[in-house]
């Protein structure tokens, strides 16, 4: 008789597993190109209309998928439904982050 060793799944929290470069979209690591001519009118380098999933946004913000869903439901993060899938424009995500202050007065009340 042969017994197969069954490897049990790991119950480690998701936050402890590091995020590899393959998990995040390429624009996270892209460097802005220097402008060749100042007279040419170009769109900003980070103002693209790539569509991201809730999971990609959650990994970029380093929050849970449920937190992204709450931001969408509250109307703080614009999203579009395509069939059953929810997609967020990269430019909308960056615009939302630009509106957030880097240091909040309520930071002292934070549990982290």
N, C-alpha and C positions, 0 to 999 in steps of 0.2 A: 504494500500500500504506500502510495506517495501522498504526502500532504503538501499542498501549496501554501506558501507563506503569503498571507493576505496583508498588504500594507494598509494600515488604517489612515483615514484622511486627517490632515493636520487641523487642529482647531485654534491655530494661532490667529490673533486679530489681524485684520487687513492692514492696519496702520503700521504694524511691525515689519511687513514685507516691503523691501525697497522697490521703488518704481524704476524700471529700466528705461533706457532711451527708446526702446521699441514700443513701449506702452503709450507714449505721448506722441501727439502729432508733431510733424517736422517744424511747424511754425514756432513752437515753443523754444527751439534751439536756434532758430534762424537769426543771423546778425543783419542789422540794417546796412544796406549798401550806401556808400557815400554818393551824394548827388554830383553828377558830372557837370551839369550846367544849371545855374540858379535861375535862368530865364525860362527854362522849360517847366510847364505846369504838369506835375505828377501827383497822383494820389499818394497819401501817406503810406509808408511801407507796411504799417500794421493795420491799415484799414482795408481788410479784405473781406469778402463775403463767403468764406468757406463755412460750410455747415458742420456743426459739431454735435455729437450725441450728448445726452445727459452724463454718461459715464466719462467721456473725454473732458467735459467741463468740470466734473467733480474731481478728476485726477489733477487737472491744471490748478484748481483752487485748493486742492488737498482737503476736501470736505467729502461728506458722504453723498450718495446719489439722492437720498431723501432731502438733504439740505438744498440741493439744486432744484428739486421738485417744489419745495416750499417757496423758494425765490421766484419760480415761474408762477406758482399759484397766487402769490401776493402781488404779482405784477412788477416786481423789482428787476426781473430778468426777462426780456422779451423772447418768446419762442414761437415756433410754428409747428403745427401738426401736419405731417405728410402721411396720409393713411393712418396707421396706428402709431407711427414713429414720431417722436418729438425731436426737433432739431433747433439749435441755437446758432445764430450767425456769430462768427468770431468778432466782427466789428461791434455787435451789440454787447458781447461779453466785455470787450475792452472799454467800451463807452461806459458800461455800468461800473467797472473798476475805477475809471478816471473820476467818477463822481463821488467815490468814497474817500473820506479823509484818511490819511495814513496813521494818524494818532487821534484817538477818540477821547472825549472827556470822561466817558463811561468806562474807560479801560480799567480803572481801579475796581469796578464791580464785577469784572470778568472772573470766571472760575478757573481759567487755565493758569 
